[in-house]
């Protein structure tokens, strides 16, 4: 329907500038899911129509097409972008009336007492992006790092440390020593059942809060978190909460009792506690929540953690970011929560991703994230030193670090989320094409232009001087690579002052949007390269 104050149904005279999918807004929780789709479409179209920029609008079922006034588009967009310079997030008035709430995002979640493995990089990058995006839309976001800090692996590590550990080595190089102990005890346990028994006994002591076992475990956890925080600082990632399985071991036993009271807990012939998930109630599909010795499992602690978070934060949605191998785990987790009467589990979501193949450094096959970040920085620094266009910088290593990390991030987002991808250093660090290096280069070129001639913010500008197709295309596609070549087709140097002023305003707006988009991806923009 063409909304022009009358009830006439009119199609757009020309092809639309923009297409807005109401279905997408509903699916992503930006609009409330209750209500008629057509009514919501028309209500949103009416809201859009009130904007003086919109000239024509057509609202179909679930989709809105609209054209805009070229003059007003140029003026309003660039004025708003100048006001939003250096701010983070989407500030459009269009989002003011849309649904916002509290979002819990659990991501990264490495295992303690081990160096940060490069395999956790994808969860960290994707989870950080989701948290940034939700935050930019106005949601209250709670970032949770749910550490793997409990379970039988710590029984094995605890027993191993008592046999092979050394406090002096632990002080000098804590995670490397713990890694060495873990490798050694695993090897010994393959042919020695006594070590396996010792591991089970150590974990039983942990579950019963035995003082000495707990003291050793706390030492492992503290030194691990301290080292992880240094890695997250390099990546520009922060967390509101460092949680872990250990926080919910007591609550896990309460969950078992709740399952029992509801008649959901069954005991197998082996003595394990399970929840029947089969539709026919014939135990053809079930989830084990309790070992035969009464100790908890990963899913039991996950159930406790989910219930605890709902009570603490009263979230509107909770998102788990892990690799795709955990798909069945989360399917069972949400199923059990619903069976327990927690209807909010329908608003919990698992975001699975594929694995990175072939990620390694020149030093060997076991890849720790610090090694990957060091190598990205070193390779980028070498590339910059060999480039004829590299600007003089006070801290070239800092720039190389930021550009190297942006290259890793962009490479991670290029393929389908659920697919595995092959890691290739040469392709990742290419200076042309859809790469993080080229993205940073585009931003740096815009910054250089603005530093040289100003950003056009001072004084008025004439929007009619930006009605050529290239300028309009840039406004419609600010985050695409059109900006990379625009400075050649829309020169500032040598242009009349009024035209130069208008183009500087345009490039200033492009720079702002590009920088904010990069920040949402988790990339720190650089101003010189």
N, C-alpha and C positions, 0 to 999 in steps of 0.2 A: 504494500500500500504506500502511495506517495503521500507523505505527511506534510501538507502545506497549509494546514488550517481548515481544509475542506475534506469531504469524504470521498473525493474522486480517486479512482484507482488509475495511476499513471506509471508507466515504465520510464526508466531513465532515458533521456534523449541521447546520451552518449554512453560509452562504456564507463563503468564505475572506477573511481580512484582507489577505493578501499572496499574490502569485503570482510564483514565481521560475523564469525560463527557463534551463535548463542549456545549451540550444543557444546562447543569446546569450553565456553565459560562455565556451563553447568557441570561438565565432566571434571573440570579442574577445581571445582568447589568455589569459583569466584562469584557465581550467582547461586542463590538458594535453590535446591532441587525441587522444592514443593511449588506447585502452581502449574497452570497451563502453559505449554511451550509457546503457543501463538501469542498469548497475552503478555508473556515475558518479553517476547521479541518486539511487540509493538510498544511496550512500555519503555524498553531500552532505545528503540528508534525515536520515540517522542523526546526522550532525554537528549539524544544526539541532535535532533532537529533544533533544539533551543540554542545550540551553539551557532553563532553567527557565521562561522566558517563554512558550515554545511549548506550547499545550494539545493541539491536534490537528494532524495532518499527513497529507497524502496525496501520494504520489509516483507520478505517471504516467510515461509515457515521455518524458523530456526536460523535464518540467514538475513543479514542486513547489508545492502549495497548502497553506497553513497558517493556523491561527487562533492567537491569543495570549491569554494571561491579561491582562485589562484592568488589574488592580491592579499586576501585576508589570511590564507594559509601561510604564505611567506612571512607576513608580519607577525602573526600570533605565535607561530612555531618558534621563530627565531627569538622573539622577545621572551618567551617562556624559557627557552634553552639558556639564554643569557642569565636569567634569574636563577636557574638551577645549576649554574656552573659550579663544579666541584662537589655537588651534592650527590648522594647515592640513592637511587630508587626511582620508581615510576610515580610522578607527581600529577599526572593528568587528572582533571576534574571528573573525567568519565568514571574513575575508579572510586570516587568518594562514597557513592551509595551502594557499592557492591559489598558482598559478604566478606568479612574478615574475622579472624579468630586466632586461637592458639594452635600452633603446629609444633609437634615434637619430631625432630629428625635425628635418628640414630645412625651414625656412620663412622667409618674408619675402623674402630673396634679391633685393634690388634691384640695378640696374646702377650701378657706380661712375661718377664724373664726371658724375652727373646728380642733380638734386634728387630727394628721396624723393617719388615720384609717389603720388597717392592710390590708384591702382590696386593698389599693393602692400599696402594696408591690410588687405584680406580675408585674404591669406596670413598676415599678421602676427597678426591676431586669431584665426583658426582654428587656426593652428599653435601659438600660445601656449596656447590652450584644450586642445588634444590633449596637449601637453607637461605642463600642469598636472594634467590628469586622470590621465595615466599615473603621474605623480609621486605623486599623492594615493593611488593604489592600491599604492604601495610599489615601483614600478619605479625603476631607476636610469636617469634620463633625461639624454641629452646633446643640448643644443639647438644646432643648427648654422645659421649664417647663411652660405649659400653665395653669395657675391657674384658678380655678372656682371662680372668684372674682366679678361677676356681676349677675344680674338676680333677679327674684322675691324673691328668698330666702333671699336676702339682704334687700329687703323691709320688710320682716317678721322679720329679725333679728334687723333691725334698729328700727322698731316700738316696738319690744319686749324690746330692751335695754332702750328705753325711758320710758317704763313702769316698768321694773323689774331690770334694770342694775344698777351697782354701780361701780364708777371709782376706789374706793379703792380696791375692790375685783379684778377688772380688772388688777390693778398693781401687786397684790400679786400672782395671778395665772390666767393669761389672758385667755388662751384657755379653761381652765376648766370652768371659769365663763361664757364665751361666749357659751360654750356647754350647761351649765345649763339654761341660758337665752333662748336659741333656743328650748330646750326641753319644757320649761315652756310655751313659747308663742305659740308653736304648739298645745299644749294641750288646752290652752285657746281659740285658734282660731277655734277649732272644734265646739264649741257651742256659739261662739260670732262673729257675722258677722262684728261688729264694728272694731274688730282687723284685720280682713281680709281687710276691707276698708282702715284702717290705713297703712297696709303693702303696698297696691297698691299705696297709696298716697306717701309713703316714697320713693318707687322705682321711681315713676314719678319725684319726686324732684331730685333724683340722676341723672336720664337721662337728666334733665334740668340743671345739674351742680349747684344746689342750695348749697350755701356755707356751712351751718351747717351740712346738710346731708352728703356732700362730706367729710367734716372734720372728722366726726365719722367713715365713711367708710375707709378713709385712715389710721386711727388709728388701725382699725381691721386688715387691710392688712399688715401693717408694723410689728405688733407684731406676726402675723402668720408666715410670711416669716422668721423672725428671729428664731422662734422656729423650723420651718421645716429645716432650714440650719443645725441645730445641729443634727437632725436625719440623714440627708444626709451625714454629716461628718462621723457619725458612720458607715454608709453603704459603705463609700468610693466612693460615687457618687457625681459628680459635674455637673453643668449646665452652659452653656455660656450665657443663657438669661432666666430671670424670666419674662415671659410675662403674659398675662391674657385677659379675655374677655373685661375687662374695657378699655384696650388699643385700642380697635377697635369699641367702641360704636358709635363714630362719623362717622367712615368709614362705619359702618353698614348701616347708613342712605344713604350714597353715593351708596352703593350696591343696596339698594332698588330703588334709582333713575335710576341706570343703568338698572336694570331689567325692570323698567317701560318704559324707552326709547326703549328697545329692544322688547317691547310688550310681555314680559314674565310674567309680574305681573298681576294677576287676583284678583278681590275682591269678596269675598263670600257674601251671604245674611247677615251673622253676622258681616260683615265689616272687616274681617281679610284679610290680603294680602297673596296670595298663588302663587306658581309656579306649573303649570300643568306638570306632569312628565309622563303622559300616552302616549303610542305610538300612540293611535288613536286621541289624543287631546280632549277626552271626560271627563276630570277631574276624571276619575276612580282611578287615582293615583296622589297625589299632595303633596307638602311640604309647610307648613305654615311658612312664613318668617316675618310676621308682625302682632302684636296684633291689635284688633279693636281700642285701644286707641293710636296707633302709636308707641308703644315701641317695641324694637327689641327682637328677640329670640336667643337662643343658636346657631342655624344654620346660622342665619344672621351674627352673629359675627364671626363664623367660616369661612364663605365665605370671609368676610373682612380680616381676619387674613391670609388666604391662599394667597389672592391677594397681600397683603402687603409683605409677606415673599418672594414671587417671585420677586417683585420689589426690595426688599432690598438685597437679597442674590443670586438671579438668580440661584437657585438650579437646579440640574439635577434630583433629586428625593426627595420626601418628604414622610416620614413614620410616621404614627400615631399608637401608641401602647395603646390600650384600651381594656376593656373586650368585649366579643362577643355580649353583649346586644346592643351595639352601631353600629352593622353592617349596619342596614337600614339607620341610620343617615349618615354614611360616603358614602354609596351608593348614597344617595340623594345629598350629598354635591358635590361629583365628577360629578354627572349628571348635576347639575345646573351650575357648573363651565364650563363644556364643552358647555352647551347651551349658555353661555355668550360669547363663543368664545375663551376660555382659553384652548388651545390644550394640554398645559403642565399638565393638570389635569390627563391625561393618565399615567403620571409618579408619581402620588400620590398613596399611598398604605395604607390600613388599616391592621394592624396585630392584629387580635382578639385573646383573650385567655379565657380559662375557669375560673371558680371561685374556691376559696379555701373554703372547707367546714369543719366546726368543729374547726376552729382556735380560741382557747381561752386559757386564763391563768387560774390559780387556783383562781384568784380574782373575776372572773365573766364573763358574756357573752359579754359585750361591750369591744371590743379588740382594744386598741391603739397600734401602732407599737412600741413605746418606751417600753411598757410592754412586748411585745413579744421578743424584743432584750434583755431586762433585764433578762427575764426568760431563754432564750437560753444561755446567758453568765453564769447565776447561775447554770444551770443544767450541762453545760460543765465543769465548775470549780469543781463541785462536782464529776463528772466522772473522771476528771484528778487526783483529790486528792486520789481517791480510786484505781487508776491504778498503778500496780507495775512497769510499764515501763516509767512512767512520769519522765522527766528530771527536774533538778532544774532550775528554771527560776527566773529572777529578777522581771519581771512583769507578774505573772501568770494570773491576771485578763484580761490583754490586749490580751494574747494568747487565753484565753477562749472566749473572745469577737470575735476575728477573726475566730476561729474555729466554734463557734456557728453560726455566720453569714454565713460562707461557707456551713454549714449544711443546713441552710434555702434555700440558693441559689441552691445547687445541688438537693435538694428535689423538688424544683420548676421546674427544667428542666427535671426531670426523666420521667414524663408522657407526653402524646400527648399534644401539645400546646393548642388545642381548647377544651380539656376535663376538666371538674371539677375534683378536687382531694381532698381526705380527709386528713386533717392535723393530724399527729400522732407524738407526741413528742418522744416516745420511738424509733420508726422506724427512725426518722430523725437523732437522735444522736447516732445511732449504730456505733461501731468502725470498723465493718467489712462490706464487700459488697460495692455496688455502692452508697456510701454516701460521703458527704463533709468531714466528720471526717476522713474516710479512705484515701481520696485524700490528705488531709493535713498530715496525718501520713506518707504516702508514700514519700511526698516531704521532710518532716522532717528527715526521715531515710536516704535519699540520701544526705541531707545537713550534717548529722552527719558523714556519710562515708567520704565525701569530706573534712570536717574539720579535721578528724582524719588522713587521708592519703594523702591529697592533691587532686587536680582535674585532674592531668595528663597533665596540660597545658604546664608545663615547659619541654623543650626538645622535641625531635622527638619521635614518637611512630610508631610501626610496625603494619599497618592495617591488615596484614595477620594473626595476632594473634586473630583477631575478626571475623573470617570467619565461626565459628561454627554456627549452625542453631539458637541457642538461641540469640546470639548477632545480627544476621541478622534480626531475628524476632523483636527484640527491635527497631532496626533502622527503620523497616517498620511500626511499631505500637507504636511510642514513647508516644502517649497519652493514651495507654491502660494499663490495670493493670498488664501486663507482667512484668513491671519494679518492681512491689512490691515484687516478689519472686526471681528476677534475682540475687540479691546480695547473695542469698544462693547458687544458681547454678553456679554463676560466682564469686567465692570468690576472694577478694583482699588480705586479710591476708593469709600469708603462700604460696602465689603464687610466681613464679619467678619474678624478678623485671620487666623485659620487659612485661610480661603478666599482672602484676599488673598495670603498667603504662598505657597499652592499655585499660584495663578494667576501670580504673579511668577516662580515657578520655571519654569512652562510658557513664559512669554514670554521668559525668559532663554534657554531651550533653543532656541526659535524663532529668536531673534536670532543665536545661535551658528551654527545650520545655515544660515540665510540668508546670513550674512557669509562662511562657508566656501564656500558655493555660488557666491557672487559672485566670490570670489577665484579659484576654479577657472575661471570664465568670463573672468578677466583684469580684473575690476572692483575698484577700491579703494572699500570701503564708507565712506560719510560718516556722522557722528553727528549733524550738524545741517544743516537745510535751511530 
